[in-house]
Amino acid sequence: MGIGLLILGGIFFLFGAIALFKGIPNLQRRKRIIQTPTSPIAQAPGSGPVEIKGRIVPSEQGVVAAPFSGRQAVWARIIVQEQRSAGRSRYWATVVNETDGRPFMVDDGSGQLARVMPPQANVILDSQQVANSGTFKDAPAHLEAFLAARGLKSTSFLGFNKAMRYEEQLLCPGDSVYAIGPSRREPGPPVSDGYRMVPGSQLVLYAASPNGLGELILTNKSEEQLVSKLLWGFVGGAIAAGLGAAAMVSGAIMEAMGIN
Protein backbone atom coordinates (compact mmCIF):
# COMPACT_ATOMS: atom_id res chain seq x y z
CA MET A 1 0.00 0.00 0.00
CA GLY A 2 2.87 2.35 0.78
CA ILE A 3 4.35 1.92 -2.71
CA GLY A 4 0.93 2.50 -4.24
CA LEU A 5 0.50 5.74 -2.33
CA LEU A 6 3.97 6.86 -3.34
CA ILE A 7 3.20 6.27 -7.02
CA LEU A 8 -0.27 7.83 -6.86
CA GLY A 9 1.08 10.78 -4.88
CA GLY A 10 3.88 11.27 -7.38
CA ILE A 11 1.38 11.38 -10.26
CA PHE A 12 -0.83 13.91 -8.46
CA PHE A 13 2.18 16.01 -7.49
CA LEU A 14 3.55 16.01 -11.05
CA PHE A 15 0.27 17.07 -12.66
CA GLY A 16 -0.34 19.62 -9.89
CA ALA A 17 3.14 21.11 -10.29
CA ILE A 18 2.64 21.42 -14.07
CA ALA A 19 -0.73 23.15 -13.58
CA LEU A 20 0.81 25.39 -10.91
CA PHE A 21 3.65 26.41 -13.22
CA LYS A 22 1.29 27.08 -16.13
CA GLY A 23 -0.96 29.10 -13.82
CA ILE A 24 1.72 31.66 -12.91
CA PRO A 25 1.22 33.76 -16.09
CA ASN A 26 -2.53 33.79 -15.38
CA LEU A 27 -1.87 35.15 -11.90
CA GLN A 28 0.14 37.97 -13.49
CA ARG A 29 -2.71 38.63 -15.93
CA ARG A 30 -5.18 38.65 -13.03
CA LYS A 31 -3.08 41.20 -11.13
CA ARG A 32 -2.84 43.43 -14.21
CA ILE A 33 -6.62 43.29 -14.72
CA ILE A 34 -7.39 44.12 -11.08
CA GLN A 35 -4.94 47.04 -11.04
CA THR A 36 -6.16 48.61 -14.31
CA PRO A 37 -9.33 50.73 -13.96
CA THR A 38 -11.95 50.73 -16.70
CA SER A 39 -11.71 53.84 -18.91
CA PRO A 40 -14.56 55.43 -20.89
CA ILE A 41 -13.42 55.26 -24.51
CA ALA A 42 -13.94 58.99 -25.07
CA GLN A 43 -11.64 59.81 -22.13
CA ALA A 44 -8.92 57.17 -22.55
CA PRO A 45 -5.62 58.92 -23.38
CA GLY A 46 -4.36 56.13 -25.67
CA SER A 47 -0.79 56.36 -24.44
CA GLY A 48 -0.45 53.01 -22.66
CA PRO A 49 -2.40 50.05 -21.29
CA VAL A 50 -6.15 50.62 -21.17
CA GLU A 51 -9.21 48.62 -20.09
CA ILE A 52 -12.56 49.07 -21.84
CA LYS A 53 -15.97 47.38 -21.79
CA GLY A 54 -18.79 47.68 -24.29
CA ARG A 55 -20.64 46.10 -27.19
CA ILE A 56 -19.11 44.82 -30.42
CA VAL A 57 -19.84 46.76 -33.61
CA PRO A 58 -18.46 45.55 -36.98
CA SER A 59 -15.91 47.86 -38.61
CA GLU A 60 -15.77 48.79 -42.28
CA GLN A 61 -13.86 45.51 -42.82
CA GLY A 62 -17.00 43.54 -42.06
CA VAL A 63 -17.38 40.10 -40.51
CA VAL A 64 -16.45 36.47 -41.13
CA ALA A 65 -18.86 33.55 -41.45
CA ALA A 66 -18.18 30.76 -38.95
CA PRO A 67 -17.74 27.65 -41.15
CA PHE A 68 -19.72 25.25 -38.94
CA SER A 69 -22.70 27.28 -37.68
CA GLY A 70 -22.72 29.97 -40.38
CA ARG A 71 -22.99 32.70 -37.72
CA GLN A 72 -21.58 36.15 -38.47
CA ALA A 73 -18.60 36.98 -36.24
CA VAL A 74 -15.79 39.51 -35.98
CA TRP A 75 -13.47 36.79 -34.58
CA ALA A 76 -13.72 33.00 -34.71
CA ARG A 77 -11.69 30.03 -33.52
CA ILE A 78 -12.50 26.72 -35.21
CA ILE A 79 -11.62 23.49 -33.42
CA VAL A 80 -12.01 19.90 -34.63
CA GLN A 81 -11.19 17.04 -32.28
CA GLU A 82 -10.91 13.34 -33.00
CA GLN A 83 -11.26 10.61 -30.39
CA ARG A 84 -8.23 8.32 -30.33
CA SER A 85 -7.04 5.37 -28.27
CA ALA A 86 -3.83 4.81 -26.34
CA GLY A 87 -3.87 1.36 -24.81
CA ARG A 88 -7.08 1.09 -22.81
CA SER A 89 -7.64 4.84 -22.52
CA ARG A 90 -9.30 7.22 -24.93
CA TYR A 91 -8.59 10.90 -25.44
CA TRP A 92 -9.56 13.78 -27.71
CA ALA A 93 -6.82 14.93 -30.09
CA THR A 94 -7.13 18.37 -31.73
CA VAL A 95 -6.69 18.00 -35.49
CA VAL A 96 -7.78 21.53 -36.51
CA ASN A 97 -7.30 24.77 -34.56
CA GLU A 98 -7.70 27.84 -36.74
CA THR A 99 -8.62 31.47 -36.16
CA ASP A 100 -10.02 34.18 -38.41
CA GLY A 101 -11.17 37.68 -37.66
CA ARG A 102 -11.52 41.30 -38.63
CA PRO A 103 -10.77 44.55 -36.80
CA PHE A 104 -13.90 45.62 -34.95
CA MET A 105 -15.29 48.52 -32.95
CA VAL A 106 -16.40 48.73 -29.31
CA ASP A 107 -19.23 51.05 -28.24
CA ASP A 108 -19.41 51.83 -24.51
CA GLY A 109 -21.91 54.67 -24.80
CA SER A 110 -19.31 57.35 -24.02
CA GLY A 111 -19.70 59.03 -27.41
CA GLN A 112 -16.70 57.47 -29.16
CA LEU A 113 -15.97 54.03 -30.58
CA ALA A 114 -12.68 52.20 -30.02
CA ARG A 115 -11.06 50.10 -32.72
CA VAL A 116 -9.74 46.68 -31.67
CA MET A 117 -7.07 44.87 -33.71
CA PRO A 118 -7.42 41.14 -32.83
CA PRO A 119 -4.29 39.65 -34.50
CA GLN A 120 -2.04 38.05 -31.81
CA ALA A 121 -4.60 38.81 -29.09
CA ASN A 122 -5.20 36.38 -26.22
CA VAL A 123 -8.90 35.65 -26.80
CA ILE A 124 -10.55 33.85 -23.88
CA LEU A 125 -13.90 32.29 -24.81
CA ASP A 126 -15.88 29.16 -24.02
CA SER A 127 -16.18 26.59 -26.81
CA GLN A 128 -19.58 25.76 -28.27
CA GLN A 129 -19.98 22.32 -29.82
CA VAL A 130 -21.79 22.78 -33.11
CA ALA A 131 -21.85 19.16 -34.34
CA ASN A 132 -20.39 15.71 -33.87
CA SER A 133 -20.01 12.60 -35.95
CA GLY A 134 -19.26 8.97 -35.24
CA THR A 135 -20.77 5.50 -35.37
CA PHE A 136 -24.11 5.60 -37.23
CA LYS A 137 -23.80 9.39 -37.59
CA ASP A 138 -22.18 10.85 -40.70
CA ALA A 139 -20.61 14.30 -40.71
CA PRO A 140 -22.79 16.90 -42.51
CA ALA A 141 -21.65 17.64 -46.05
CA HIS A 142 -20.30 21.13 -45.28
CA LEU A 143 -18.17 19.74 -42.43
CA GLU A 144 -16.86 16.97 -44.65
CA ALA A 145 -15.92 19.60 -47.24
CA PHE A 146 -14.18 21.65 -44.52
CA LEU A 147 -12.10 18.63 -43.52
CA ALA A 148 -11.32 17.68 -47.13
CA ALA A 149 -9.94 21.17 -47.81
CA ARG A 150 -7.38 20.45 -45.06
CA GLY A 151 -6.49 16.96 -46.18
CA LEU A 152 -8.67 15.32 -43.51
CA LYS A 153 -11.80 13.17 -43.48
CA SER A 154 -14.34 11.94 -40.97
CA THR A 155 -13.93 8.27 -41.93
CA SER A 156 -11.12 5.76 -41.45
CA PHE A 157 -9.34 4.02 -44.33
CA LEU A 158 -11.87 1.18 -43.93
CA GLY A 159 -14.75 3.63 -44.37
CA PHE A 160 -15.97 3.65 -40.76
CA ASN A 161 -16.95 6.96 -39.18
CA LYS A 162 -14.48 8.43 -36.70
CA ALA A 163 -15.72 9.90 -33.44
CA MET A 164 -15.25 13.63 -34.03
CA ARG A 165 -16.59 16.86 -32.58
CA TYR A 166 -16.70 20.30 -34.16
CA GLU A 167 -16.48 23.42 -31.97
CA GLU A 168 -16.48 27.18 -32.41
CA GLN A 169 -15.46 30.11 -30.22
CA LEU A 170 -17.00 33.35 -31.48
CA LEU A 171 -17.08 37.08 -30.85
CA CYS A 172 -20.20 38.33 -32.63
CA PRO A 173 -21.72 41.76 -33.33
CA GLY A 174 -23.76 42.88 -30.34
CA ASP A 175 -21.84 40.71 -27.87
CA SER A 176 -20.48 42.23 -24.69
CA VAL A 177 -16.70 42.47 -24.82
CA TYR A 178 -13.99 43.18 -22.26
CA ALA A 179 -10.59 44.28 -23.56
CA ILE A 180 -7.34 45.20 -21.85
CA GLY A 181 -4.05 45.93 -23.55
CA PRO A 182 -1.79 48.50 -25.24
CA SER A 183 -3.49 51.47 -26.86
CA ARG A 184 -2.80 54.47 -29.04
CA ARG A 185 -4.72 57.36 -30.54
CA GLU A 186 -5.08 57.66 -34.32
CA PRO A 187 -6.77 60.35 -36.42
CA GLY A 188 -10.53 59.89 -36.30
CA PRO A 189 -13.75 61.51 -37.50
CA PRO A 190 -14.12 65.26 -36.85
CA VAL A 191 -15.89 66.23 -33.63
CA SER A 192 -17.59 69.39 -32.42
CA ASP A 193 -15.96 71.44 -29.66
CA GLY A 194 -19.24 73.31 -29.16
CA TYR A 195 -18.42 75.98 -31.72
CA ARG A 196 -17.01 74.24 -34.76
CA MET A 197 -15.86 70.88 -36.10
CA VAL A 198 -12.27 70.04 -35.14
CA PRO A 199 -10.02 67.06 -35.94
CA GLY A 200 -10.88 64.04 -33.79
CA SER A 201 -9.04 60.91 -32.74
CA GLN A 202 -9.87 57.26 -32.26
CA LEU A 203 -8.69 54.91 -29.52
CA VAL A 204 -7.03 51.77 -30.92
CA LEU A 205 -6.24 48.63 -28.91
CA TYR A 206 -3.68 46.20 -30.30
CA ALA A 207 -1.25 43.46 -29.28
CA ALA A 208 2.29 44.77 -28.97
CA SER A 209 3.57 41.32 -27.90
CA PRO A 210 1.92 37.96 -27.20
CA ASN A 211 2.35 38.21 -23.40
CA GLY A 212 3.30 40.54 -20.54
CA LEU A 213 2.43 44.22 -20.66
CA GLY A 214 2.17 44.08 -24.46
CA GLU A 215 -0.57 41.45 -24.40
CA LEU A 216 -4.09 42.24 -25.60
CA ILE A 217 -6.78 40.21 -23.79
CA LEU A 218 -10.27 39.91 -25.30
CA THR A 219 -13.23 38.07 -23.82
CA ASN A 220 -17.02 38.05 -23.77
CA LYS A 221 -16.90 37.30 -20.03
CA SER A 222 -17.32 39.96 -17.40
CA GLU A 223 -14.22 41.25 -15.62
CA GLU A 224 -15.28 39.38 -12.47
CA GLN A 225 -15.73 36.09 -14.37
CA LEU A 226 -12.36 36.49 -16.07
CA VAL A 227 -10.54 37.22 -12.80
CA SER A 228 -12.08 34.11 -11.25
CA LYS A 229 -11.22 31.92 -14.25
CA LEU A 230 -7.58 33.04 -14.24
CA LEU A 231 -7.26 32.13 -10.55
CA TRP A 232 -8.71 28.63 -10.59
CA GLY A 233 -6.03 26.96 -12.72
CA PHE A 234 -3.37 27.99 -10.23
CA VAL A 235 -5.48 27.04 -7.21
CA GLY A 236 -6.35 23.64 -8.72
CA GLY A 237 -2.68 22.97 -9.39
CA ALA A 238 -1.77 23.92 -5.82
CA ILE A 239 -4.44 21.59 -4.40
CA ALA A 240 -3.36 18.67 -6.60
CA ALA A 241 0.32 19.21 -5.77
CA GLY A 242 -0.49 19.42 -2.06
CA LEU A 243 -2.55 16.23 -2.10
CA GLY A 244 0.18 14.48 -4.07
CA ALA A 245 2.87 15.57 -1.61
CA ALA A 246 0.75 14.39 1.35
CA ALA A 247 0.17 11.01 -0.30
CA MET A 248 3.88 10.63 -1.01
CA VAL A 249 4.77 11.41 2.62
CA SER A 250 2.12 8.96 3.88
CA GLY A 251 3.40 6.28 1.54
CA ALA A 252 6.98 6.83 2.62
CA ILE A 253 6.00 6.59 6.30
CA MET A 254 4.04 3.38 5.70
CA GLU A 255 6.98 1.85 3.87
CA ALA A 256 9.36 2.84 6.65
CA MET A 257 7.04 1.30 9.27
CA GLY A 258 6.50 -1.84 7.19
CA ILE A 259 2.74 -1.28 6.89
CA ASN A 260 1.27 -3.22 3.95
C-alpha atoms as a printed R data frame, in Angstrom:
    type eleno elety resid chain resno       x      y       z
1   ATOM     1    CA   MET     A     1   0.000  0.000   0.000
2   ATOM     2    CA   GLY     A     2   2.871  2.352   0.776
3   ATOM     3    CA   ILE     A     3   4.355  1.924  -2.715
4   ATOM     4    CA   GLY     A     4   0.931  2.505  -4.245
5   ATOM     5    CA   LEU     A     5   0.495  5.743  -2.328
6   ATOM     6    CA   LEU     A     6   3.969  6.862  -3.341
7   ATOM     7    CA   ILE     A     7   3.197  6.271  -7.020
8   ATOM     8    CA   LEU     A     8  -0.275  7.833  -6.859
9   ATOM     9    CA   GLY     A     9   1.078 10.782  -4.884
10  ATOM    10    CA   GLY     A    10   3.880 11.271  -7.381
11  ATOM    11    CA   ILE     A    11   1.384 11.376 -10.261
12  ATOM    12    CA   PHE     A    12  -0.828 13.914  -8.462
13  ATOM    13    CA   PHE     A    13   2.178 16.007  -7.486
14  ATOM    14    CA   LEU     A    14   3.551 16.006 -11.052
15  ATOM    15    CA   PHE     A    15   0.265 17.067 -12.658
16  ATOM    16    CA   GLY     A    16  -0.338 19.623  -9.894
17  ATOM    17    CA   ALA     A    17   3.141 21.105 -10.294
18  ATOM    18    CA   ILE     A    18   2.641 21.423 -14.071
19  ATOM    19    CA   ALA     A    19  -0.726 23.149 -13.579
20  ATOM    20    CA   LEU     A    20   0.809 25.386 -10.910
21  ATOM    21    CA   PHE     A    21   3.648 26.414 -13.218
22  ATOM    22    CA   LYS     A    22   1.286 27.078 -16.133
23  ATOM    23    CA   GLY     A    23  -0.963 29.098 -13.823
24  ATOM    24    CA   ILE     A    24   1.716 31.656 -12.909
25  ATOM    25    CA   PRO     A    25   1.222 33.764 -16.090
26  ATOM    26    CA   ASN     A    26  -2.532 33.787 -15.382
27  ATOM    27    CA   LEU     A    27  -1.869 35.152 -11.896
28  ATOM    28    CA   GLN     A    28   0.144 37.967 -13.495
29  ATOM    29    CA   ARG     A    29  -2.708 38.634 -15.933
30  ATOM    30    CA   ARG     A    30  -5.178 38.646 -13.030
31  ATOM    31    CA   LYS     A    31  -3.075 41.196 -11.133
32  ATOM    32    CA   ARG     A    32  -2.845 43.433 -14.209
33  ATOM    33    CA   ILE     A    33  -6.618 43.292 -14.722
34  ATOM    34    CA   ILE     A    34  -7.390 44.122 -11.085
35  ATOM    35    CA   GLN     A    35  -4.940 47.039 -11.036
36  ATOM    36    CA   THR     A    36  -6.162 48.606 -14.306
37  ATOM    37    CA   PRO     A    37  -9.332 50.728 -13.956
38  ATOM    38    CA   THR     A    38 -11.953 50.731 -16.697
39  ATOM    39    CA   SER     A    39 -11.714 53.836 -18.914
40  ATOM    40    CA   PRO     A    40 -14.556 55.429 -20.894
41  ATOM    41    CA   ILE     A    41 -13.420 55.263 -24.510
42  ATOM    42    CA   ALA     A    42 -13.939 58.989 -25.067
43  ATOM    43    CA   GLN     A    43 -11.639 59.813 -22.127
44  ATOM    44    CA   ALA     A    44  -8.920 57.166 -22.554
45  ATOM    45    CA   PRO     A    45  -5.616 58.915 -23.385
46  ATOM    46    CA   GLY     A    46  -4.361 56.127 -25.667
47  ATOM    47    CA   SER     A    47  -0.787 56.360 -24.439
48  ATOM    48    CA   GLY     A    48  -0.449 53.012 -22.665
49  ATOM    49    CA   PRO     A    49  -2.399 50.050 -21.289
50  ATOM    50    CA   VAL     A    50  -6.151 50.617 -21.165
51  ATOM    51    CA   GLU     A    51  -9.212 48.616 -20.087
52  ATOM    52    CA   ILE     A    52 -12.557 49.068 -21.839
53  ATOM    53    CA   LYS     A    53 -15.966 47.381 -21.792
54  ATOM    54    CA   GLY     A    54 -18.786 47.679 -24.293
55  ATOM    55    CA   ARG     A    55 -20.644 46.095 -27.193
56  ATOM    56    CA   ILE     A    56 -19.107 44.816 -30.422
57  ATOM    57    CA   VAL     A    57 -19.842 46.765 -33.613
58  ATOM    58    CA   PRO     A    58 -18.462 45.553 -36.978
59  ATOM    59    CA   SER     A    59 -15.912 47.857 -38.607
60  ATOM    60    CA   GLU     A    60 -15.775 48.786 -42.275
61  ATOM    61    CA   GLN     A    61 -13.864 45.511 -42.822
62  ATOM    62    CA   GLY     A    62 -17.004 43.541 -42.064
63  ATOM    63    CA   VAL     A    63 -17.380 40.100 -40.510
64  ATOM    64    CA   VAL     A    64 -16.453 36.470 -41.127
65  ATOM    65    CA   ALA     A    65 -18.858 33.545 -41.450
66  ATOM    66    CA   ALA     A    66 -18.179 30.762 -38.945
67  ATOM    67    CA   PRO     A    67 -17.735 27.654 -41.146
68  ATOM    68    CA   PHE     A    68 -19.723 25.253 -38.940
69  ATOM    69    CA   SER     A    69 -22.699 27.281 -37.675
70  ATOM    70    CA   GLY     A    70 -22.718 29.967 -40.382
71  ATOM    71    CA   ARG     A    71 -22.990 32.705 -37.718
72  ATOM    72    CA   GLN     A    72 -21.575 36.151 -38.468
73  ATOM    73    CA   ALA     A    73 -18.604 36.984 -36.243
74  ATOM    74    CA   VAL     A    74 -15.788 39.511 -35.978
75  ATOM    75    CA   TRP     A    75 -13.469 36.792 -34.579
76  ATOM    76    CA   ALA     A    76 -13.718 33.003 -34.711
77  ATOM    77    CA   ARG     A    77 -11.687 30.033 -33.517
78  ATOM    78    CA   ILE     A    78 -12.505 26.724 -35.205
79  ATOM    79    CA   ILE     A    79 -11.625 23.485 -33.420
80  ATOM    80    CA   VAL     A    80 -12.014 19.901 -34.631
81  ATOM    81    CA   GLN     A    81 -11.193 17.040 -32.282
82  ATOM    82    CA   GLU     A    82 -10.906 13.339 -32.998
83  ATOM    83    CA   GLN     A    83 -11.259 10.610 -30.386
84  ATOM    84    CA   ARG     A    84  -8.233  8.325 -30.327
85  ATOM    85    CA   SER     A    85  -7.042  5.369 -28.272
86  ATOM    86    CA   ALA     A    86  -3.827  4.814 -26.342
87  ATOM    87    CA   GLY     A    87  -3.867  1.365 -24.809
88  ATOM    88    CA   ARG     A    88  -7.082  1.091 -22.813
89  ATOM    89    CA   SER     A    89  -7.638  4.842 -22.523
90  ATOM    90    CA   ARG     A    90  -9.298  7.225 -24.933
91  ATOM    91    CA   TYR     A    91  -8.587 10.896 -25.439
92  ATOM    92    CA   TRP     A    92  -9.560 13.778 -27.713
93  ATOM    93    CA   ALA     A    93  -6.822 14.933 -30.094
94  ATOM    94    CA   THR     A    94  -7.134 18.366 -31.727
95  ATOM    95    CA   VAL     A    95  -6.688 18.003 -35.495
96  ATOM    96    CA   VAL     A    96  -7.779 21.534 -36.509
97  ATOM    97    CA   ASN     A    97  -7.297 24.767 -34.558
98  ATOM    98    CA   GLU     A    98  -7.702 27.841 -36.743
99  ATOM    99    CA   THR     A    99  -8.620 31.474 -36.163
100 ATOM   100    CA   ASP     A   100 -10.018 34.176 -38.407
101 ATOM   101    CA   GLY     A   101 -11.174 37.680 -37.656
102 ATOM   102    CA   ARG     A   102 -11.523 41.298 -38.630
103 ATOM   103    CA   PRO     A   103 -10.772 44.554 -36.804
104 ATOM   104    CA   PHE     A   104 -13.903 45.621 -34.947
105 ATOM   105    CA   MET     A   105 -15.293 48.515 -32.947
106 ATOM   106    CA   VAL     A   106 -16.399 48.730 -29.313
107 ATOM   107    CA   ASP     A   107 -19.226 51.050 -28.244
108 ATOM   108    CA   ASP     A   108 -19.406 51.826 -24.506
109 ATOM   109    CA   GLY     A   109 -21.911 54.671 -24.795
110 ATOM   110    CA   SER     A   110 -19.308 57.355 -24.025
111 ATOM   111    CA   GLY     A   111 -19.698 59.028 -27.407
112 ATOM   112    CA   GLN     A   112 -16.703 57.470 -29.165
113 ATOM   113    CA   LEU     A   113 -15.968 54.027 -30.576
114 ATOM   114    CA   ALA     A   114 -12.683 52.196 -30.019
115 ATOM   115    CA   ARG     A   115 -11.056 50.099 -32.722
116 ATOM   116    CA   VAL     A   116  -9.739 46.683 -31.672
117 ATOM   117    CA   MET     A   117  -7.075 44.867 -33.709
118 ATOM   118    CA   PRO     A   118  -7.424 41.143 -32.834
119 ATOM   119    CA   PRO     A   119  -4.285 39.645 -34.499
120 ATOM   120    CA   GLN     A   120  -2.041 38.048 -31.809
121 ATOM   121    CA   ALA     A   121  -4.601 38.815 -29.086
122 ATOM   122    CA   ASN     A   122  -5.195 36.376 -26.223
123 ATOM   123    CA   VAL     A   123  -8.897 35.652 -26.796
124 ATOM   124    CA   ILE     A   124 -10.550 33.848 -23.879
125 ATOM   125    CA   LEU     A   125 -13.903 32.291 -24.814
126 ATOM   126    CA   ASP     A   126 -15.880 29.158 -24.017
127 ATOM   127    CA   SER     A   127 -16.177 26.587 -26.809
128 ATOM   128    CA   GLN     A   128 -19.583 25.763 -28.269
129 ATOM   129    CA   GLN     A   129 -19.984 22.325 -29.819
130 ATOM   130    CA   VAL     A   130 -21.788 22.777 -33.113
131 ATOM   131    CA   ALA     A   131 -21.853 19.164 -34.344
132 ATOM   132    CA   ASN     A   132 -20.392 15.711 -33.870
133 ATOM   133    CA   SER     A   133 -20.014 12.597 -35.949
134 ATOM   134    CA   GLY     A   134 -19.263  8.970 -35.236
135 ATOM   135    CA   THR     A   135 -20.770  5.498 -35.372
136 ATOM   136    CA   PHE     A   136 -24.114  5.598 -37.231
137 ATOM   137    CA   LYS     A   137 -23.802  9.394 -37.593
138 ATOM   138    CA   ASP     A   138 -22.179 10.850 -40.703
139 ATOM   139    CA   ALA     A   139 -20.611 14.303 -40.711
140 ATOM   140    CA   PRO     A   140 -22.790 16.903 -42.509
141 ATOM   141    CA   ALA     A   141 -21.650 17.640 -46.055
142 ATOM   142    CA   HIS     A   142 -20.297 21.126 -45.276
143 ATOM   143    CA   LEU     A   143 -18.172 19.738 -42.427
144 ATOM   144    CA   GLU     A   144 -16.856 16.969 -44.653
145 ATOM   145    CA   ALA     A   145 -15.918 19.600 -47.241
146 ATOM   146    CA   PHE     A   146 -14.181 21.650 -44.519
147 ATOM   147    CA   LEU     A   147 -12.102 18.629 -43.516
148 ATOM   148    CA   ALA     A   148 -11.321 17.681 -47.132
149 ATOM   149    CA   ALA     A   149  -9.944 21.173 -47.811
150 ATOM   150    CA   ARG     A   150  -7.377 20.454 -45.063
151 ATOM   151    CA   GLY     A   151  -6.495 16.962 -46.179
152 ATOM   152    CA   LEU     A   152  -8.665 15.324 -43.514
153 ATOM   153    CA   LYS     A   153 -11.800 13.168 -43.479
154 ATOM   154    CA   SER     A   154 -14.337 11.935 -40.971
155 ATOM   155    CA   THR     A   155 -13.927  8.274 -41.935
156 ATOM   156    CA   SER     A   156 -11.115  5.763 -41.455
157 ATOM   157    CA   PHE     A   157  -9.336  4.019 -44.334
158 ATOM   158    CA   LEU     A   158 -11.867  1.179 -43.926
159 ATOM   159    CA   GLY     A   159 -14.755  3.632 -44.369
160 ATOM   160    CA   PHE     A   160 -15.966  3.649 -40.762
161 ATOM   161    CA   ASN     A   161 -16.950  6.964 -39.182
162 ATOM   162    CA   LYS     A   162 -14.478  8.426 -36.705
163 ATOM   163    CA   ALA     A   163 -15.723  9.899 -33.441
164 ATOM   164    CA   MET     A   164 -15.254 13.630 -34.027
165 ATOM   165    CA   ARG     A   165 -16.586 16.858 -32.585
166 ATOM   166    CA   TYR     A   166 -16.704 20.303 -34.164
167 ATOM   167    CA   GLU     A   167 -16.484 23.417 -31.970
168 ATOM   168    CA   GLU     A   168 -16.479 27.184 -32.405
169 ATOM   169    CA   GLN     A   169 -15.457 30.113 -30.222
170 ATOM   170    CA   LEU     A   170 -16.999 33.345 -31.475
171 ATOM   171    CA   LEU     A   171 -17.084 37.082 -30.849
172 ATOM   172    CA   CYS     A   172 -20.195 38.330 -32.629
173 ATOM   173    CA   PRO     A   173 -21.716 41.761 -33.333
174 ATOM   174    CA   GLY     A   174 -23.755 42.880 -30.339
175 ATOM   175    CA   ASP     A   175 -21.835 40.709 -27.866
176 ATOM   176    CA   SER     A   176 -20.482 42.229 -24.687
177 ATOM   177    CA   VAL     A   177 -16.702 42.474 -24.815
178 ATOM   178    CA   TYR     A   178 -13.995 43.176 -22.262
179 ATOM   179    CA   ALA     A   179 -10.591 44.279 -23.560
180 ATOM   180    CA   ILE     A   180  -7.341 45.203 -21.845
181 ATOM   181    CA   GLY     A   181  -4.046 45.932 -23.552
182 ATOM   182    CA   PRO     A   182  -1.792 48.496 -25.235
183 ATOM   183    CA   SER     A   183  -3.490 51.468 -26.858
184 ATOM   184    CA   ARG     A   184  -2.801 54.475 -29.039
185 ATOM   185    CA   ARG     A   185  -4.723 57.355 -30.536
186 ATOM   186    CA   GLU     A   186  -5.078 57.664 -34.315
187 ATOM   187    CA   PRO     A   187  -6.766 60.351 -36.424
188 ATOM   188    CA   GLY     A   188 -10.526 59.885 -36.303
189 ATOM   189    CA   PRO     A   189 -13.750 61.508 -37.498
190 ATOM   190    CA   PRO     A   190 -14.121 65.260 -36.847
191 ATOM   191    CA   VAL     A   191 -15.887 66.231 -33.626
192 ATOM   192    CA   SER     A   192 -17.588 69.390 -32.419
193 ATOM   193    CA   ASP     A   193 -15.964 71.436 -29.657
194 ATOM   194    CA   GLY     A   194 -19.238 73.305 -29.161
195 ATOM   195    CA   TYR     A   195 -18.416 75.980 -31.717
196 ATOM   196    CA   ARG     A   196 -17.006 74.242 -34.759
197 ATOM   197    CA   MET     A   197 -15.865 70.879 -36.104
198 ATOM   198    CA   VAL     A   198 -12.266 70.044 -35.143
199 ATOM   199    CA   PRO     A   199 -10.015 67.055 -35.943
200 ATOM   200    CA   GLY     A   200 -10.880 64.044 -33.792
201 ATOM   201    CA   SER     A   201  -9.043 60.915 -32.739
202 ATOM   202    CA   GLN     A   202  -9.866 57.263 -32.264
203 ATOM   203    CA   LEU     A   203  -8.694 54.906 -29.523
204 ATOM   204    CA   VAL     A   204  -7.027 51.771 -30.922
205 ATOM   205    CA   LEU     A   205  -6.240 48.629 -28.909
206 ATOM   206    CA   TYR     A   206  -3.677 46.197 -30.302
207 ATOM   207    CA   ALA     A   207  -1.248 43.459 -29.275
208 ATOM   208    CA   ALA     A   208   2.292 44.769 -28.966
209 ATOM   209    CA   SER     A   209   3.569 41.324 -27.900
210 ATOM   210    CA   PRO     A   210   1.916 37.956 -27.195
211 ATOM   211    CA   ASN     A   211   2.349 38.212 -23.400
212 ATOM   212    CA   GLY     A   212   3.297 40.536 -20.543
213 ATOM   213    CA   LEU     A   213   2.428 44.217 -20.664
214 ATOM   214    CA   GLY     A   214   2.172 44.083 -24.463
215 ATOM   215    CA   GLU     A   215  -0.575 41.446 -24.395
216 ATOM   216    CA   LEU     A   216  -4.091 42.242 -25.601
217 ATOM   217    CA   ILE     A   217  -6.777 40.208 -23.791
218 ATOM   218    CA   LEU     A   218 -10.269 39.912 -25.299
219 ATOM   219    CA   THR     A   219 -13.231 38.070 -23.817
220 ATOM   220    CA   ASN     A   220 -17.016 38.052 -23.767
221 ATOM   221    CA   LYS     A   221 -16.898 37.295 -20.031
222 ATOM   222    CA   SER     A   222 -17.317 39.965 -17.400
223 ATOM   223    CA   GLU     A   223 -14.221 41.250 -15.625
224 ATOM   224    CA   GLU     A   224 -15.279 39.380 -12.475
225 ATOM   225    CA   GLN     A   225 -15.728 36.087 -14.368
226 ATOM   226    CA   LEU     A   226 -12.356 36.486 -16.065
227 ATOM   227    CA   VAL     A   227 -10.540 37.223 -12.802
228 ATOM   228    CA   SER     A   228 -12.082 34.107 -11.250
229 ATOM   229    CA   LYS     A   229 -11.217 31.915 -14.255
230 ATOM   230    CA   LEU     A   230  -7.581 33.039 -14.240
231 ATOM   231    CA   LEU     A   231  -7.261 32.131 -10.551
232 ATOM   232    CA   TRP     A   232  -8.712 28.632 -10.593
233 ATOM   233    CA   GLY     A   233  -6.033 26.963 -12.724
234 ATOM   234    CA   PHE     A   234  -3.368 27.992 -10.231
235 ATOM   235    CA   VAL     A   235  -5.484 27.035  -7.208
236 ATOM   236    CA   GLY     A   236  -6.353 23.643  -8.720
237 ATOM   237    CA   GLY     A   237  -2.681 22.969  -9.385
238 ATOM   238    CA   ALA     A   238  -1.767 23.918  -5.817
239 ATOM   239    CA   ILE     A   239  -4.441 21.592  -4.401
240 ATOM   240    CA   ALA     A   240  -3.356 18.673  -6.600
241 ATOM   241    CA   ALA     A   241   0.318 19.210  -5.768
242 ATOM   242    CA   GLY     A   242  -0.486 19.419  -2.059
243 ATOM   243    CA   LEU     A   243  -2.551 16.231  -2.104
244 ATOM   244    CA   GLY     A   244   0.185 14.479  -4.066
245 ATOM   245    CA   ALA     A   245   2.868 15.572  -1.609
246 ATOM   246    CA   ALA     A   246   0.745 14.389   1.345
247 ATOM   247    CA   ALA     A   247   0.166 11.009  -0.298
248 ATOM   248    CA   MET     A   248   3.885 10.630  -1.006
249 ATOM   249    CA   VAL     A   249   4.773 11.408   2.624
250 ATOM   250    CA   SER     A   250   2.120  8.961   3.881
251 ATOM   251    CA   GLY     A   251   3.401  6.275   1.540
252 ATOM   252    CA   ALA     A   252   6.977  6.829   2.624
253 ATOM   253    CA   ILE     A   253   5.999  6.589   6.297
254 ATOM   254    CA   MET     A   254   4.040  3.383   5.702
255 ATOM   255    CA   GLU     A   255   6.978  1.851   3.870
256 ATOM   256    CA   ALA     A   256   9.357  2.842   6.651
257 ATOM   257    CA   MET     A   257   7.044  1.300   9.271
258 ATOM   258    CA   GLY     A   258   6.503 -1.841   7.186
259 ATOM   259    CA   ILE     A   259   2.743 -1.284   6.890
260 ATOM   260    CA   ASN     A   260   1.269 -3.216   3.953
